[in-house]
């Protein structure tokens, strides 16, 4: 269920739902610039070597299973160098 603010924002933004843990979904609002960027990445998938059947927008090209990058893992890996 969207809040009243989210309902108003949907008029100016794109609403998508992302599947989370245990099958629940979370609403995400995207600006027009974000939608354009995602569309560009999607159109260039084959040119940059991403399997067209891979369902993830930002797949991990180092993963043998094609699983997506995990943001918190990337931050943890690189944040330790800042100490």
Secondary structure, 3 states (H helix, E strand, C coil): CCCHHHHHHHCCCEEEEEECHHHCEEEEEECHHHHHHHHHHHHCCHHHCCCCCCCCCCECCCCCCCCECCHHHHHHHHHHHHC
